[in-house]
Every structure is written in structure tokens, then in C-alpha cells.
Amino acid sequence: MPIALRIIAALPGALFLIMGLNWAINPAGAADSLGMALLDGVARSTQIGDIGAFFIGLGSMIILGVITLHKQWFYAASLLLGCAALLRILAWAAHGAPFTADAIVVEVLATVLMLVAASRCAAPRL
């Protein structure tokens, strides 16, 4: 994989990791950055745990792909990103959420980037 592609792929990975860590350190700020309120009670635990884990897991998969050049990490990241985009569309189409084109575009572009990165990884040696 060309070094330029590794750097380009690492950038969203680092961003997602930072976003996930922000949920652990500054959950009110993290929620605000995504246009949501920090919830109360058990919902706060779910919000911090699930969203923080999503971003830390996603960022970690991308960084592991960049470091190891094992394509399965990029495929796993693309699965999460693609599902997030599809579920945003479902939220709009079936559940009355606003259509968040900006977030969907980012997720689709990042999905494509991860698939391109995966396609540039060499086949594993047996």
C-alpha cells in the first residue's frame, strides 16, 4: 500500500479514536459535538458506553489496518461506517429523524476510503 494512502487512511482512524476518548473524558462536549444532549440515568451510561465504544473500536480497526496492512481491519471498519450511514437513512425514512446529509456523506466517503485501502493490501502469506 502506498505510504500516501496509509497516511490518508490513518487520519480518520485517529479522529475516530479521539472522538471515542472524548466520550470518556468529556461526554457533555462529545455529545454536543454530535448535536445531541447528554442524557440522564441509565441512558447516559448507554450513550457514553455505546457511542464511545463505537468510535474507539472504529478508530482502532483503522489504525490496526494501517499498521498491519491486514485488509480485514479495513473491511470491519467499512462495515461499521456503512451501517451507520444506512441506519441514518433509515432513521430519516422510517422514524422521523432529520436527514443528515453531511454525516451520511462523511460515512460513505470513509467507507469507500476503507474499501480502497483494503483493496491495496497484499494477500496474506500462508
C-alpha positions as CSV (number, residue, x, y, z in Angstrom):
1,M,0.0,0.0,0.0
2,P,1.4,3.4,-0.9
3,I,2.5,5.5,2.1
4,A,0.2,8.3,1.0
5,L,-2.8,6.0,1.2
6,R,-1.7,4.8,4.6
7,I,-1.5,8.4,5.9
8,I,-4.9,9.3,4.4
9,A,-6.5,6.2,5.9
10,A,-4.8,6.9,9.3
11,L,-6.4,10.4,9.6
12,P,-10.0,9.3,10.1
13,G,-8.7,6.5,12.3
14,A,-7.0,9.0,14.6
15,L,-10.1,11.3,14.5
16,F,-12.4,8.4,15.5
17,L,-10.1,7.4,18.3
18,I,-10.1,10.9,19.6
19,M,-13.9,11.2,19.4
20,G,-14.2,7.9,21.3
21,L,-11.8,9.0,24.0
22,N,-13.7,12.3,24.3
23,W,-16.7,10.3,25.3
24,A,-14.8,9.0,28.3
25,I,-13.1,12.3,29.2
26,N,-15.7,15.0,28.3
27,P,-19.1,13.3,27.5
28,A,-21.0,16.6,27.5
29,G,-18.7,18.1,24.9
30,A,-18.7,14.8,22.9
31,A,-22.5,14.8,22.8
32,D,-22.6,18.4,21.9
33,S,-20.1,17.9,19.0
34,L,-22.6,15.4,17.5
35,G,-25.6,17.6,18.0
36,M,-27.1,15.7,20.9
37,A,-27.8,16.3,24.6
38,L,-26.0,14.3,27.2
39,L,-28.7,12.0,28.6
40,D,-29.5,11.2,32.2
41,G,-29.6,8.0,34.2
42,V,-29.1,4.6,32.5
43,A,-29.4,6.3,29.1
44,R,-26.2,8.3,29.9
45,S,-24.4,5.0,30.6
46,T,-25.6,3.6,27.3
47,Q,-24.8,6.8,25.4
48,I,-21.3,7.1,26.7
49,G,-20.6,3.3,26.6
50,D,-22.1,2.5,23.2
51,I,-21.0,5.6,21.3
52,G,-17.6,5.7,22.9
53,A,-17.0,2.1,22.1
54,F,-18.2,2.6,18.5
55,F,-15.7,5.3,17.9
56,I,-12.8,3.7,19.8
57,G,-13.4,0.4,18.1
58,L,-13.7,2.0,14.7
59,G,-10.6,4.1,15.1
60,S,-8.7,1.1,16.5
61,M,-9.7,-1.1,13.5
62,I,-8.5,1.6,11.0
63,I,-5.2,2.1,12.9
64,L,-4.6,-1.6,13.1
65,G,-5.2,-1.9,9.3
66,V,-2.7,0.9,8.7
67,I,-0.1,-0.7,10.9
68,T,-0.5,-4.3,9.9
69,L,-1.8,-3.9,6.4
70,H,-4.3,-6.8,7.1
71,K,-7.3,-6.0,4.9
72,Q,-9.8,-7.5,7.4
73,W,-9.4,-4.4,9.6
74,F,-10.4,-2.1,6.8
75,Y,-13.3,-4.3,5.9
76,A,-14.5,-4.3,9.5
77,A,-14.3,-0.5,9.7
78,S,-16.1,-0.2,6.4
79,L,-18.9,-2.4,7.7
80,L,-19.4,-0.2,10.8
81,L,-19.3,3.0,8.7
82,G,-21.6,1.7,6.0
83,C,-24.1,0.5,8.6
84,A,-24.0,3.9,10.3
85,A,-24.9,5.6,7.0
86,L,-27.7,3.1,6.3
87,L,-29.2,3.5,9.7
88,R,-29.1,7.3,9.5
89,I,-31.1,6.9,6.3
90,L,-33.5,4.5,8.0
91,A,-33.9,6.9,10.9
92,W,-34.9,9.6,8.4
93,A,-37.1,7.5,6.2
94,A,-38.9,5.5,8.9
95,H,-38.5,7.2,12.2
96,G,-38.9,10.9,11.6
97,A,-35.3,12.0,12.2
98,P,-33.9,14.8,10.1
99,F,-31.9,13.9,7.0
100,T,-28.3,14.4,8.0
101,A,-26.7,14.6,4.6
102,D,-23.4,15.9,5.9
103,A,-22.9,12.9,8.3
104,I,-24.0,10.4,5.7
105,V,-21.6,11.8,3.1
106,V,-18.7,11.6,5.6
107,E,-19.6,8.0,6.4
108,V,-20.0,7.0,2.8
109,L,-16.7,8.6,1.8
110,A,-14.9,7.0,4.8
111,T,-16.4,3.6,3.8
112,V,-15.1,4.0,0.3
113,L,-11.7,5.0,1.6
114,M,-11.6,1.9,3.8
115,L,-12.6,-0.3,0.9
116,V,-9.9,1.2,-1.3
117,A,-7.3,0.7,1.5
118,A,-8.4,-2.9,1.8
119,S,-8.0,-3.4,-1.9
120,R,-4.5,-2.2,-1.8
121,C,-3.4,-4.6,0.9
122,A,-1.4,-7.6,-0.3
123,A,-2.9,-11.0,0.1
124,P,-1.7,-12.7,3.3
125,R,1.1,-15.2,3.1
126,L,0.2,-18.7,4.1
